[in-house]
Amino acid sequence: MHGAHDFLKALTMVLGVAAVTSVLFQRLRQPVVLGYILAGLIIGPHVPIPLVADATIVQTLSELGVILLMFSLGLEFSLRKLFQVGPTAGLTAVIQCSLMIWLGFVVGRAFGWTSRESIFTGAIIAISSTTIIAKAFDEQGIHGKLRELVVGVLIVEDLIAILLMAALTAISTGAGLSAGQLTLTVGRLALFLVGLVAVGLLLIPRTVRAVHRLNRPETLLVASIGICFAIALLAQEFGYSVALGAFLAGTLVAESGKEKDVEHLVQPVRDVFAAIFFVSVGMLIDPGLIAQHWAAVVVLTLVVIVGKLVGVGLGVFLTGSGTRTAIQSGMSLAQIGEFSFIIAGLGLSLNATGSFLYPVAVAVSAITTLTTPFLIRASGPVANYVDRKLPGPLQTFAVLYGTWVENLRTAPPRQTVGAKIRRTIRLLLLDAALLTALVIGTSVTLGRISTAIENTVGLSASVARLLGIGLAVVLAIPFCVGIIRLARQLGVLLAETALPAATAVKGRLDLAAAPRRVLVVTLQLASILIVGAPVVALTQPFLPGVQGAVALLLLLVVFGVGFWRSARNLQGHVRAGSQVIVEALAAQSRGGSTKAQDESLEALHPVLPGLGEPTPIRLVASSPAVGRTLAELNLRGMTGATVLAIKRGEGDVVVPTAHEQLREGDILALAGTHDAIDAARSVLDGSGAQPEQAVP
């Protein structure tokens, strides 16, 4: 037991040193989070500085920081927003976590660590830090769609982390993890979430509104934090993270409509305990162990930054959010944090990992925490650079792909097609699950299979082993072929939903053919990646090399060649469509009103499928775009919208190049998603953020 004196002494030490270091880092214009971690290093047991705080007390207080941080995050992320970004966030998190688990395992084995240590390494670097990102976003004032998307990915990652901890516990205790156990674990988690949300929606919003009507801020603060701690405790009693419970408490309180008032009251309390949390992390850093394993720290840091940029960026783009948002999301999530510490601590407590892994994880987290604000600030210029350097066909595809996904989301539901899509997805997942089970089962029982073949046929041990592997490969081929075939079938169904056949003259010409072909190939690639990445991550510990990853990569390359050909055909389709738009604008140039021009472009929508909904925007004298070239304006890089044609003067209409200088009175025909068009309109009329100056 700790007395009041011990708590006061520990709290004084933590907050006193953290105050000094945070002021120092604020002066240096560095993240104050790093100041807190440095404070923890100073008062921790691993450096010869006569300032030591009781680690047990600090760790207990730090749990409150995690709870309050997650509660505050939940307050600004209602259930409605969570459901909106759910599909995008879920698919992105699956791709990213699968890639990082595989990379972590490969790196661990390359350093000579055991299989269990390598599995834990993969899990440690797979989960980004909700706490660190929330702090970085607050400091840089980032809100809107990017924040909602990133937080959605983080929440799904937290759910994946819970499943990982359950699986790692079973593996480390020698119990293993069968398909039945995994299904039971997932089912229990789903039942807990559904039950908590259902009951919470009935009780918590009404309770918060009733307390708010009392008009007593202190009562609202106490009631809100009481709800937060109660649900966090409930989650812990069911064997889940207090962070998950606190986040759900925040989302339920947000449903009351009084979240702004609650957030304002909770913020000072949250900031104090969040500081204690990061100090507690710093106290666990052992410089001696980090120096001993410096190479692993460097390699894992690079893997976290590059791997998460690729994994998150790819997932966000494939779900239709555009190049800029994809790059910004990937660079925002390129770090690890609190769940990584929890997983590393789990491995240590279960004796599944050596004592070196925890400080290595903390060091990687500290370095990536330092780089996170710089990566977030650099994400905009990097996105602009990538957009400029992409080949023309990929630039065109990147813009139009978002409109196709938007069409898919807003397409009217058709019961027959919907049933086919759901059936195809189920079969695709079944084939992937059976392939995974076959690989793992063969690896686990290969010795017994080889012995049985050797005794039955009389072959040597090495030949019997090769024969057993060969039989497994033969059995795996139908599942691999099934995944490819079903991915193609799913791509066709989704593409036909997003881009139904449209003809200029009925029965003679399908004008959506070129866009649909590239969309089919893209969706097939995405489907193979979404199911293939988890298969590779799950089977890697059971394979002697990287055969699974190589096979998946070769498959993606083969389909990538087909994608490139389709993208080049799409480029020609867009050029032809731009000429049609030019002619339509020219026909309205003499005496045509703005309304007539709008109607002219609207009439083209049915005969130009795949080009989105071309929208005309007139440049006024006050527009910041007047006198600048499209390369200088960087409209596509900034907003995701592209200029298909420009009507100028009485009849001069052009298909623009990057060096086309814009003039007052120009009418730009823009293509892109509705959000991209709105963003482009705010830039062109000067009502939104001013465009960055881009190097042509």
ROVO-529488 format. One line per 8 residues: for each residue x, y, z of C-alpha. Coordinates in Angstrom, 3 decimals. Layout:
ROVO-529488
X/Y/Z ~ ...
This chain:
ROVO-529488
0.000/0.000/0.000 ~ 1.143/3.516/-0.735 ~ 0.490/6.354/1.678 ~ -0.587/9.879/0.839 ~ 3.017/11.032/1.218 ~ 4.231/8.568/-1.439 ~ 1.548/9.672/-3.909 ~ 2.283/13.359/-3.260
6.015/12.815/-3.690 ~ 5.596/10.888/-6.957 ~ 3.094/13.379/-8.348 ~ 5.297/16.328/-7.438 ~ 8.315/14.730/-9.091 ~ 6.421/13.872/-12.275 ~ 4.669/17.193/-12.788 ~ 7.594/19.318/-11.625
10.137/17.815/-14.015 ~ 7.536/17.554/-16.811 ~ 6.768/21.274/-16.430 ~ 10.433/22.165/-16.981 ~ 10.964/19.859/-19.958 ~ 7.663/20.764/-21.623 ~ 8.491/24.501/-21.409 ~ 11.924/23.747/-22.893
10.484/21.766/-25.795 ~ 7.822/24.412/-26.368 ~ 10.609/27.001/-26.670 ~ 12.402/24.722/-29.131 ~ 9.155/24.340/-31.116 ~ 9.193/20.575/-30.610 ~ 6.278/18.311/-29.586 ~ 5.699/18.639/-25.833
5.074/14.888/-25.800 ~ 8.811/14.411/-26.243 ~ 9.382/16.723/-23.297 ~ 7.203/14.471/-21.175 ~ 9.110/11.361/-22.320 ~ 12.411/13.098/-21.475 ~ 11.024/13.913/-18.031 ~ 10.239/10.234/-17.557
13.779/9.306/-18.560 ~ 15.163/11.790/-16.022 ~ 13.093/10.527/-13.077 ~ 13.292/6.891/-14.137 ~ 15.591/4.252/-12.619 ~ 17.891/3.882/-15.633 ~ 19.839/7.174/-15.593 ~ 22.204/8.427/-12.822
20.148/11.478/-11.892 ~ 19.071/11.773/-8.229 ~ 15.426/12.341/-9.118 ~ 13.485/9.100/-8.897 ~ 9.709/8.634/-8.722 ~ 7.865/5.508/-7.654 ~ 7.214/3.683/-10.950 ~ 4.183/1.791/-9.599
2.388/4.974/-8.558 ~ 3.213/6.738/-11.808 ~ 2.001/3.757/-13.840 ~ -1.292/3.724/-11.935 ~ -1.825/7.440/-12.525 ~ -0.870/7.074/-16.206 ~ -3.796/4.718/-16.774 ~ -6.071/7.649/-15.980
-4.325/9.636/-18.708 ~ -5.036/6.965/-21.306 ~ -8.672/6.772/-20.230 ~ -9.254/10.529/-20.363 ~ -7.445/10.927/-23.683 ~ -9.554/8.228/-25.306 ~ -12.703/9.678/-23.751 ~ -11.925/13.106/-25.230
-11.282/11.513/-28.607 ~ -14.632/9.745/-28.446 ~ -16.403/13.030/-27.670 ~ -15.478/14.431/-31.077 ~ -16.166/11.217/-32.959 ~ -19.812/10.259/-32.735 ~ -21.152/6.838/-33.667 ~ -22.611/8.315/-36.856
-19.164/9.476/-37.993 ~ -17.662/6.124/-37.008 ~ -20.167/4.267/-39.185 ~ -19.525/6.670/-42.069 ~ -15.780/5.977/-42.182 ~ -16.157/2.362/-41.045 ~ -15.703/0.621/-44.439 ~ -12.797/2.861/-45.445
-11.141/2.656/-42.037 ~ -11.711/-1.096/-41.705 ~ -10.203/-2.077/-45.056 ~ -7.305/0.341/-44.560 ~ -6.544/-1.016/-41.095 ~ -6.618/-4.626/-42.342 ~ -4.167/-3.894/-45.171 ~ -1.854/-1.814/-42.981
-1.819/-4.193/-39.985 ~ -1.251/-7.240/-42.199 ~ 1.688/-5.563/-43.940 ~ 3.267/-4.404/-40.668 ~ 2.849/-7.756/-38.896 ~ 4.578/-9.461/-41.815 ~ 7.381/-6.877/-41.938 ~ 7.892/-7.031/-38.175
8.172/-10.806/-38.224 ~ 10.658/-10.765/-41.108 ~ 12.807/-8.107/-39.394 ~ 12.764/-10.026/-36.106 ~ 13.893/-13.244/-37.756 ~ 16.588/-11.337/-39.672 ~ 18.025/-10.172/-36.311 ~ 18.002/-13.751/-35.033
15.122/-13.332/-32.605 ~ 12.860/-16.270/-31.805 ~ 9.623/-16.858/-33.682 ~ 7.580/-15.666/-30.704 ~ 9.685/-12.522/-30.323 ~ 9.288/-11.872/-34.044 ~ 5.510/-12.326/-33.860 ~ 5.369/-9.871/-30.955
7.555/-7.459/-32.943 ~ 5.082/-7.527/-35.824 ~ 2.176/-6.862/-33.457 ~ 4.078/-4.031/-31.728 ~ 4.741/-2.066/-34.918 ~ 1.283/-2.735/-36.402 ~ -0.704/-0.422/-34.104 ~ -0.367/3.352/-34.407
-0.729/5.649/-31.412 ~ -4.135/7.218/-30.918 ~ -2.767/9.315/-28.058 ~ 0.204/10.737/-29.953 ~ -1.782/11.458/-33.118 ~ -4.592/13.127/-31.189 ~ -2.024/15.348/-29.460 ~ -0.237/16.156/-32.740
-3.516/16.952/-34.524 ~ -4.588/19.223/-31.659 ~ -1.272/21.090/-31.733 ~ -1.464/21.588/-35.517 ~ -5.207/22.326/-35.623 ~ -6.103/19.502/-38.005 ~ -9.829/18.776/-38.258 ~ -12.361/17.677/-40.845
-12.345/14.625/-43.088 ~ -8.653/13.782/-42.604 ~ -8.973/13.681/-38.832 ~ -12.172/11.621/-38.971 ~ -10.604/9.119/-41.351 ~ -7.381/8.779/-39.342 ~ -9.279/8.359/-36.067 ~ -11.511/5.734/-37.708
-8.438/3.754/-38.784 ~ -7.012/4.061/-35.262 ~ -10.188/2.713/-33.674 ~ -10.223/-0.314/-35.987 ~ -6.524/-0.830/-35.228 ~ -7.354/-0.819/-31.505 ~ -9.926/-3.560/-32.102 ~ -7.313/-5.518/-34.064
-4.890/-4.995/-31.168 ~ -7.385/-6.599/-28.791 ~ -7.617/-9.667/-31.040 ~ -3.821/-9.748/-31.350 ~ -3.401/-9.697/-27.570 ~ -5.866/-12.569/-27.203 ~ -4.042/-14.578/-29.893 ~ -0.571/-13.799/-28.509
-1.629/-14.770/-24.998 ~ -2.898/-18.136/-26.245 ~ 0.258/-18.732/-28.286 ~ 2.617/-17.701/-25.461 ~ 0.931/-19.921/-22.870 ~ 1.218/-22.910/-25.178 ~ -2.542/-23.217/-25.667 ~ -2.371/-22.286/-29.327
-5.196/-20.553/-31.123 ~ -7.566/-22.691/-33.109 ~ -10.107/-21.402/-35.594 ~ -12.818/-22.100/-33.041 ~ -11.052/-20.076/-30.359 ~ -10.499/-17.183/-32.760 ~ -14.168/-17.240/-33.803 ~ -15.202/-17.283/-30.151
-12.897/-14.342/-29.384 ~ -14.274/-12.273/-32.271 ~ -17.847/-13.205/-31.355 ~ -17.384/-12.177/-27.725 ~ -15.903/-8.842/-28.778 ~ -18.753/-8.172/-31.237 ~ -21.369/-9.134/-28.642 ~ -19.770/-6.860/-26.053
-19.637/-3.896/-28.447 ~ -23.209/-4.334/-29.697 ~ -24.604/-4.818/-26.197 ~ -22.722/-1.857/-24.754 ~ -23.704/0.490/-27.579 ~ -27.344/-0.628/-27.559 ~ -27.782/-0.166/-23.800 ~ -25.608/2.943/-23.754
-27.664/4.716/-26.405 ~ -30.777/4.201/-24.312 ~ -29.315/5.534/-21.073 ~ -26.255/7.749/-21.441 ~ -27.419/10.531/-23.841 ~ -30.606/11.038/-21.789 ~ -28.592/11.114/-18.553 ~ -26.118/13.666/-19.879
-28.884/15.931/-21.192 ~ -30.663/15.745/-17.819 ~ -27.479/16.695/-15.956 ~ -26.760/19.480/-18.451 ~ -30.185/21.023/-17.757 ~ -29.096/21.593/-14.132 ~ -26.698/24.238/-15.508 ~ -23.956/23.267/-13.030
-20.608/22.769/-14.840 ~ -18.984/20.890/-11.949 ~ -21.879/18.425/-11.839 ~ -21.657/17.844/-15.597 ~ -17.881/17.286/-15.308 ~ -18.197/14.785/-12.467 ~ -21.060/12.916/-14.155 ~ -19.244/12.719/-17.499
-15.968/11.479/-16.024 ~ -17.919/9.049/-13.854 ~ -19.554/7.595/-16.991 ~ -16.125/7.418/-18.642 ~ -14.505/5.497/-15.777 ~ -17.524/3.221/-15.340 ~ -17.519/2.055/-18.962 ~ -13.704/1.758/-18.965
-13.966/-0.475/-15.886 ~ -16.739/-2.488/-17.537 ~ -14.542/-3.079/-20.579 ~ -11.672/-4.182/-18.353 ~ -13.927/-6.598/-16.461 ~ -14.810/-8.240/-19.775 ~ -11.112/-8.584/-20.595 ~ -10.788/-5.664/-23.006
-8.755/-2.476/-23.015 ~ -9.774/0.444/-20.804 ~ -8.875/2.638/-23.797 ~ -11.616/0.992/-25.881 ~ -14.161/1.427/-23.092 ~ -13.250/5.081/-22.614 ~ -13.548/5.786/-26.324 ~ -16.996/4.189/-26.466
-18.013/6.238/-23.423 ~ -17.002/9.405/-25.277 ~ -18.992/8.472/-28.378 ~ -22.069/7.688/-26.274 ~ -21.811/11.007/-24.413 ~ -21.393/12.749/-27.795 ~ -24.785/11.384/-28.857 ~ -26.353/13.670/-26.246
-25.485/16.734/-28.341 ~ -23.694/18.348/-25.369 ~ -20.229/17.045/-26.233 ~ -18.716/20.526/-26.723 ~ -19.560/21.556/-23.169 ~ -18.254/18.272/-21.760 ~ -15.074/18.467/-23.825 ~ -14.351/21.983/-22.589
-14.722/20.867/-18.959 ~ -12.685/17.658/-19.323 ~ -9.749/19.165/-21.226 ~ -7.707/20.520/-18.254 ~ -8.053/17.271/-16.300 ~ -7.168/15.269/-19.418 ~ -4.037/17.297/-20.110 ~ -2.647/16.729/-16.600
-3.048/12.966/-16.659 ~ -1.948/12.703/-20.313 ~ 1.336/14.289/-19.241 ~ 1.692/11.635/-16.534 ~ 1.070/8.884/-19.102 ~ 3.913/10.024/-21.359 ~ 6.216/10.498/-18.358 ~ 5.509/6.885/-17.372
6.548/5.792/-20.869 ~ 9.844/7.649/-20.541 ~ 10.534/5.957/-17.195 ~ 10.650/2.591/-18.969 ~ 13.436/3.596/-21.371 ~ 16.717/1.800/-20.620 ~ 19.506/3.561/-22.568 ~ 21.844/0.603/-22.081
19.521/-1.880/-23.783 ~ 18.738/0.607/-26.548 ~ 22.456/1.143/-27.228 ~ 22.922/-2.620/-27.354 ~ 20.117/-3.020/-29.908 ~ 20.534/0.274/-31.789 ~ 20.494/-1.431/-35.200 ~ 17.069/-2.963/-34.493
15.762/0.434/-33.343 ~ 16.924/2.089/-36.569 ~ 15.571/-0.634/-38.852 ~ 12.206/-0.860/-37.080 ~ 11.858/2.926/-37.142 ~ 12.349/2.958/-40.905 ~ 9.961/0.020/-41.294 ~ 7.273/1.828/-39.257
7.541/5.065/-41.247 ~ 7.774/3.544/-44.721 ~ 5.510/0.559/-44.086 ~ 2.675/2.591/-42.604 ~ 2.934/5.215/-45.324 ~ 2.570/2.504/-47.972 ~ -0.015/0.373/-46.162 ~ -2.279/3.198/-44.997
-1.863/5.236/-48.184 ~ -2.743/2.267/-50.367 ~ -5.766/1.344/-48.273 ~ -7.126/4.886/-48.136 ~ -6.665/5.376/-51.879 ~ -8.296/2.075/-52.823 ~ -11.353/3.001/-50.754 ~ -11.790/6.155/-52.844
-10.377/8.998/-50.744 ~ -7.937/10.396/-53.299 ~ -4.166/10.673/-53.575 ~ -3.739/13.671/-51.294 ~ -5.832/12.242/-48.452 ~ -4.104/8.868/-48.839 ~ -0.626/10.353/-48.480 ~ -1.646/12.624/-45.610
-3.243/9.692/-43.765 ~ -0.211/7.471/-44.273 ~ 2.229/10.110/-43.048 ~ 0.001/10.929/-40.060 ~ -0.140/7.301/-38.887 ~ 3.595/6.607/-39.204 ~ 4.308/5.952/-35.520 ~ 3.590/3.531/-32.676
2.544/4.203/-29.102 ~ 0.486/3.048/-26.147 ~ -0.840/-0.251/-27.524 ~ 2.689/-1.135/-28.613 ~ 3.824/-0.706/-25.001 ~ 0.940/-2.857/-23.810 ~ 1.757/-5.653/-26.280 ~ 5.474/-5.471/-25.472
4.653/-5.619/-21.755 ~ 2.399/-8.619/-22.387 ~ 5.247/-10.493/-24.056 ~ 7.532/-9.683/-21.140 ~ 5.002/-10.782/-18.508 ~ 4.364/-14.069/-20.347 ~ 8.125/-14.728/-20.743 ~ 7.553/-14.922/-24.495
10.109/-12.204/-25.293 ~ 13.461/-11.072/-24.001 ~ 13.829/-8.002/-21.804 ~ 15.272/-6.052/-24.751 ~ 12.043/-5.814/-26.742 ~ 10.194/-3.386/-24.453 ~ 12.856/-0.633/-24.466 ~ 13.320/-1.150/-28.206
9.578/-0.564/-28.696 ~ 9.692/2.551/-26.511 ~ 12.710/3.884/-28.429 ~ 10.995/3.348/-31.778 ~ 7.899/5.066/-30.409 ~ 9.954/8.021/-29.128 ~ 11.703/8.495/-32.479 ~ 8.511/8.179/-34.512
6.766/10.530/-32.078 ~ 9.483/13.073/-32.856 ~ 9.059/12.600/-36.608 ~ 5.231/12.614/-36.599 ~ 4.690/16.413/-36.489 ~ 7.254/16.895/-39.260 ~ 5.634/14.180/-41.377 ~ 2.183/15.697/-40.869
3.432/19.137/-41.909 ~ 5.301/17.691/-44.887 ~ 2.383/15.550/-46.081 ~ 0.812/18.349/-48.147 ~ 3.987/19.199/-50.127 ~ 4.753/15.491/-50.541 ~ 1.256/14.886/-51.932 ~ 1.742/17.771/-54.375
5.095/16.356/-55.469 ~ 3.690/12.857/-55.981 ~ 0.770/14.242/-57.987 ~ 3.119/16.183/-60.286 ~ 5.453/13.238/-60.837 ~ 2.787/10.629/-61.561 ~ 2.561/9.588/-65.233 ~ -0.379/11.112/-67.114
-2.522/7.955/-67.173 ~ -2.119/7.525/-63.406 ~ -2.961/11.189/-62.775 ~ -6.176/10.776/-64.761 ~ -7.009/7.489/-63.063 ~ -6.363/8.894/-59.573 ~ -8.869/11.709/-60.152 ~ -11.615/9.601/-61.747
-11.282/6.586/-59.435 ~ -12.696/8.630/-56.554 ~ -15.776/9.503/-58.620 ~ -16.337/5.828/-59.454 ~ -16.177/4.809/-55.790 ~ -18.542/7.670/-54.994 ~ -20.942/6.341/-57.653 ~ -20.673/2.894/-56.094
-21.554/4.215/-52.651 ~ -24.513/6.256/-53.873 ~ -25.859/3.758/-56.425 ~ -29.476/2.734/-55.731 ~ -29.583/-0.694/-54.087 ~ -30.502/-3.574/-56.363 ~ -31.484/-6.670/-54.443 ~ -30.277/-9.217/-57.017
-26.881/-7.605/-57.558 ~ -26.453/-6.969/-53.839 ~ -27.073/-10.649/-53.085 ~ -24.501/-11.672/-55.717 ~ -21.926/-9.276/-54.274 ~ -22.447/-10.558/-50.719 ~ -22.253/-14.180/-51.886 ~ -19.042/-13.504/-53.815
-17.456/-11.811/-50.800 ~ -18.376/-14.751/-48.564 ~ -16.878/-17.255/-50.993 ~ -13.750/-15.126/-51.371 ~ -13.242/-15.002/-47.615 ~ -13.943/-18.735/-47.343 ~ -11.290/-19.576/-49.932 ~ -8.792/-17.325/-48.141
-9.588/-18.947/-44.785 ~ -9.259/-22.463/-46.189 ~ -5.958/-21.577/-47.876 ~ -4.647/-20.182/-44.590 ~ -5.776/-23.274/-42.691 ~ -4.142/-25.532/-45.293 ~ -0.774/-23.762/-45.063 ~ -0.758/-23.679/-41.264
-2.051/-27.224/-40.950 ~ 0.562/-28.553/-43.368 ~ 3.345/-26.753/-41.517 ~ 2.252/-28.073/-38.125 ~ 1.725/-31.678/-39.269 ~ 4.429/-31.903/-41.939 ~ 6.616/-34.112/-39.769 ~ 3.843/-36.654/-39.227
2.813/-36.530/-42.894 ~ 6.417/-37.137/-43.995 ~ 6.765/-40.036/-41.565 ~ 3.531/-41.603/-42.812 ~ 4.678/-41.301/-46.446 ~ 8.095/-42.673/-45.569 ~ 6.643/-45.710/-43.782 ~ 3.961/-46.372/-46.392
5.887/-45.861/-49.636 ~ 9.396/-46.552/-48.392 ~ 10.911/-43.256/-49.554 ~ 13.760/-41.426/-47.836 ~ 12.912/-38.767/-45.248 ~ 13.902/-35.836/-47.492 ~ 11.930/-37.147/-50.477 ~ 8.919/-37.881/-48.267
9.060/-34.331/-46.929 ~ 9.198/-32.870/-50.453 ~ 6.295/-35.081/-51.494 ~ 4.241/-33.850/-48.525 ~ 4.946/-30.239/-49.471 ~ 4.066/-31.003/-53.089 ~ 0.728/-32.480/-52.081 ~ -0.028/-29.363/-50.051
0.832/-27.138/-53.037 ~ -1.468/-29.176/-55.300 ~ -4.285/-28.846/-52.761 ~ -3.650/-25.079/-52.467 ~ -3.888/-24.397/-56.223 ~ -7.723/-24.606/-56.413 ~ -8.041/-22.118/-53.549 ~ -5.581/-19.699/-55.198
-7.418/-19.962/-58.502 ~ -10.715/-19.496/-56.675 ~ -9.461/-16.301/-55.006 ~ -8.364/-14.866/-58.362 ~ -11.605/-15.860/-60.090 ~ -13.842/-14.577/-57.296 ~ -11.869/-11.322/-57.086 ~ -12.494/-10.830/-60.799
-16.185/-11.641/-60.398 ~ -16.482/-9.203/-57.493 ~ -14.710/-6.515/-59.522 ~ -17.129/-6.961/-62.424 ~ -20.199/-6.791/-60.169 ~ -19.000/-3.649/-58.387 ~ -17.833/-1.966/-61.609 ~ -21.166/-2.584/-63.317
-22.906/-1.076/-60.306 ~ -20.702/2.032/-60.333 ~ -20.600/2.401/-64.137 ~ -23.686/0.828/-65.703 ~ -23.707/0.535/-69.485 ~ -24.680/3.775/-71.208 ~ -25.066/4.173/-74.943 ~ -25.213/7.115/-77.304
-27.243/5.061/-79.734 ~ -29.063/2.273/-78.020 ~ -27.587/-1.146/-78.616 ~ -24.570/0.047/-80.616 ~ -21.948/1.486/-78.292 ~ -21.024/1.070/-74.617 ~ -19.377/4.378/-73.744 ~ -18.527/3.192/-70.219
-16.400/0.283/-71.446 ~ -12.965/1.901/-71.034 ~ -13.546/3.264/-67.501 ~ -15.238/0.030/-66.471 ~ -12.296/-2.101/-67.654 ~ -9.790/-0.193/-65.553 ~ -12.175/-0.199/-62.587 ~ -12.605/-3.981/-62.822
-8.840/-4.535/-62.817 ~ -8.398/-2.091/-59.923 ~ -11.090/-3.730/-57.820 ~ -9.636/-7.162/-58.589 ~ -6.228/-5.946/-57.452 ~ -7.763/-4.441/-54.323 ~ -9.683/-7.637/-53.500 ~ -6.601/-9.814/-53.914
-4.587/-7.436/-51.742 ~ -7.242/-7.205/-49.014 ~ -7.560/-10.990/-48.657 ~ -3.973/-11.842/-49.620 ~ -2.219/-9.548/-47.135 ~ -3.831/-11.162/-44.041 ~ -3.170/-14.634/-45.470 ~ 0.524/-13.811/-45.895
0.737/-12.243/-42.413 ~ -0.954/-15.229/-40.730 ~ 1.022/-17.903/-42.569 ~ 4.471/-16.249/-42.469 ~ 5.445/-17.692/-39.018 ~ 4.770/-21.195/-40.369 ~ 6.864/-20.849/-43.537 ~ 10.686/-21.098/-43.688
11.017/-18.165/-46.112 ~ 8.979/-15.432/-47.766 ~ 7.315/-17.619/-50.384 ~ 3.831/-16.352/-49.560 ~ 4.808/-12.703/-49.907 ~ 6.680/-13.378/-53.159 ~ 3.685/-15.225/-54.617 ~ 1.352/-12.364/-53.676
3.756/-9.788/-55.091 ~ 4.103/-11.650/-58.392 ~ 0.334/-11.906/-58.659 ~ -0.041/-8.177/-58.056 ~ 2.638/-7.407/-60.656 ~ 0.857/-9.533/-63.278 ~ -2.419/-7.731/-62.688 ~ -0.526/-4.435/-62.439
0.554/-4.833/-66.066 ~ -3.088/-5.251/-67.080 ~ -3.993/-2.236/-64.978 ~ -1.391/-0.061/-66.745 ~ -2.734/-1.000/-70.171 ~ -6.277/-0.198/-69.083 ~ -5.143/3.112/-67.585 ~ -3.539/4.135/-70.878
-6.771/3.307/-72.705 ~ -8.623/5.382/-70.116 ~ -6.361/8.325/-70.922 ~ -7.500/8.190/-74.555 ~ -11.131/7.935/-73.431 ~ -10.734/11.057/-71.291 ~ -9.099/12.996/-74.144 ~ -12.031/12.119/-76.402
-14.482/13.076/-73.662 ~ -12.690/16.396/-73.168 ~ -13.135/17.163/-76.864 ~ -16.854/16.467/-76.542 ~ -17.011/18.857/-73.595 ~ -15.094/21.456/-75.619 ~ -17.663/21.197/-78.406 ~ -20.551/21.439/-75.929
-19.093/24.569/-74.349 ~ -18.346/26.094/-77.755 ~ -21.948/25.514/-78.860 ~ -23.124/27.599/-75.920 ~ -20.474/30.299/-76.267 ~ -22.556/32.811/-78.246 ~ -25.099/34.387/-76.000 ~ -25.218/31.334/-73.762
-26.060/31.967/-70.128 ~ -24.378/30.235/-67.185 ~ -27.546/28.204/-66.711 ~ -27.428/27.075/-70.333 ~ -23.829/26.003/-69.924 ~ -24.699/24.041/-66.789 ~ -27.526/22.322/-68.637 ~ -25.230/21.620/-71.578
-22.743/19.777/-69.371 ~ -25.496/17.988/-67.478 ~ -26.787/16.642/-70.775 ~ -23.361/15.080/-71.350 ~ -23.395/13.030/-68.138 ~ -25.275/10.049/-69.614 ~ -23.083/9.907/-72.724 ~ -19.766/10.430/-70.908
-19.903/7.828/-68.135 ~ -16.718/7.487/-66.133 ~ -15.867/11.188/-66.253 ~ -17.844/11.968/-63.128 ~ -20.120/14.971/-63.449 ~ -18.224/17.734/-65.325 ~ -19.024/21.007/-63.560 ~ -18.497/24.510/-65.031
-16.942/27.213/-62.831 ~ -16.421/30.803/-64.067 ~ -13.328/32.742/-62.914 ~ -14.105/36.251/-61.655 ~ -11.611/39.109/-61.469 ~ -11.012/38.561/-57.737 ~ -10.182/34.876/-58.160 ~ -6.656/33.984/-56.951
-6.374/31.693/-59.991 ~ -6.415/34.544/-62.517 ~ -2.979/35.063/-64.064 ~ -1.598/31.740/-62.839 ~ -0.914/28.567/-64.752 ~ -2.526/25.272/-63.796 ~ 0.906/24.031/-62.685 ~ 1.296/27.026/-60.360
-2.263/26.701/-59.102 ~ -1.801/22.963/-58.428 ~ -5.572/22.525/-58.333 ~ -5.524/18.753/-58.807 ~ -2.870/18.240/-56.142 ~ -4.648/20.534/-53.675 ~ -8.242/19.394/-54.151 ~ -8.345/16.203/-56.244
-10.342/17.883/-59.035 ~ -8.993/18.164/-62.580 ~ -9.714/20.626/-65.407 ~ -11.063/18.840/-68.489 ~ -11.632/21.898/-70.688 ~ -11.593/25.683/-70.620 ~ -14.023/27.955/-72.489 ~ -12.497/31.359/-73.187
-13.975/34.381/-74.909 ~ -16.613/34.121/-77.600 ~ -15.706/30.730/-78.947 ~ -12.154/29.817/-77.974 ~ -12.279/26.534/-76.065 ~ -9.171/24.554/-75.186 ~ -8.126/21.253/-73.662 ~ -5.634/22.633/-71.140
-2.013/21.697/-70.458 ~ -0.174/22.256/-67.173 ~ 1.224/25.556/-68.490 ~ -2.139/27.011/-69.538 ~ -2.518/30.448/-67.935 ~ -5.968/31.177/-66.563 ~ -7.757/34.437/-67.330 ~ -10.689/36.392/-66.012
-13.956/35.101/-67.462 ~ -12.618/31.599/-68.189 ~ -15.139/28.821/-67.646 ~ -13.449/25.698/-66.322 ~ -15.068/22.279/-66.767 ~ -14.001/20.368/-63.646 ~ -14.201/16.636/-62.939 ~ -13.869/14.911/-59.586
-15.852/13.820/-56.554 ~ -18.407/16.189/-55.065 ~ -16.019/16.981/-52.198 ~ -13.210/17.652/-54.676 ~ -15.411/19.959/-56.773 ~ -16.497/21.864/-53.651 ~ -12.877/22.233/-52.547 ~ -11.847/23.402/-56.035
-14.688/25.937/-56.104 ~ -13.580/27.393/-52.746 ~ -10.021/27.734/-54.070 ~ -11.049/29.266/-57.400 ~ -13.433/31.834/-55.951 ~ -11.075/32.698/-53.102 ~ -13.427/31.639/-50.294 ~ -11.263/28.740/-49.144
-7.602/28.203/-48.346 ~ -5.189/29.801/-50.761 ~ -3.422/27.315/-52.986 ~ 0.211/26.548/-52.328 ~ 2.820/27.715/-54.768 ~ 3.946/24.577/-56.585 ~ 7.087/24.130/-58.595 ~ 6.058/23.374/-62.196
